[in-house]
């Protein structure tokens, strides 16, 4: 069974790859910004969402 945390992380990772890959081909942004988008959406955002959902569940 897949946990809620894994679903959230997996969804954000897919979105991060789509944004980074799409940004590479569609926009003229530097690779450093696209790497930042990839890291933020794929790593930081799922942690924030999971922490919020955990804190909401415990109260």
Secondary structure, 3 states (H helix, E strand, C coil): CCCHHHHHHHHHHHHHHHHHHHHHHHCCCCHHHHHHHHHHHHHHHHHHHHHHHHHHHHC
